[in-house]
Amino acid sequence: MRKKLIFMIIVAALAAGAIAAGVVYQRWKDSPRYALQNMVLAIKTKEMDNVFKYLDLKEIFNNLLESSTGEVKGEEKGGDDWDRFSRQLGRKFAKKLFPKLFDNFEKQIRELISHYLQDLDNTQILALTAAVTTAKIEVQGEEALVTIRDPKNGKPLRFRMRRKAGDRVWQVVSFHYDDFKHLMKKEFLGSLPKR
């Protein structure tokens, strides 16, 4: 009788442990960090279709457009009426034109991003892996604010992720404009030949 009781306790403990492990695994699998780690793995294995599964390119570019054409503090006060009107008109024009441009050039944008990511060396991929692993992630419902830091200079790259209701896949939907601008200057302008 005593052996049966011990056996039952062990089986119950193992079952409870398996259930708890399953819950923890499922919670991790449904997290933004899991999506980011899978995206880095796809970059490492050069599976670009899997990379784009975690990026909502149209939403990213729309949000960058909004940020880059948004009103700057005090901008609307500066200049005369014509300057203010011109800035407002330029923003409206960009907001109308961009979705059409993106639709026409989405294939080229994907190819450009794919080539850039495929050219990353192992050191860069390891740095990206470390940055994702140590990223600060603040989840609020179906949105998450992610902050990763450049290991060399400690500068942040902040971006938002979102998942659609009923969908388990988290996607990057926007970058903090100032962080993204700094990254583009460093990555692309810094690699141009000096005259």
Secondary structure, DSSP 8 states (H G I E B T S, - for coil): -HHHHHHHHHHHHHHHHHHHHHHHHHHHHTSHHHHHHHHHHHHHTT-HHHHHHTB-HHHHHHHHHHHHHS--TTTTTSS-HHHHHHHHHHHHHHHHHHHHHHHHHHHHHHHHHHHHHHT--HHHHHHHHHHHHT-EEEEETTEEEEEEE-TTT--EEEEEEE--TT----EEEEE-HHHHHHHHIIIIITTS---
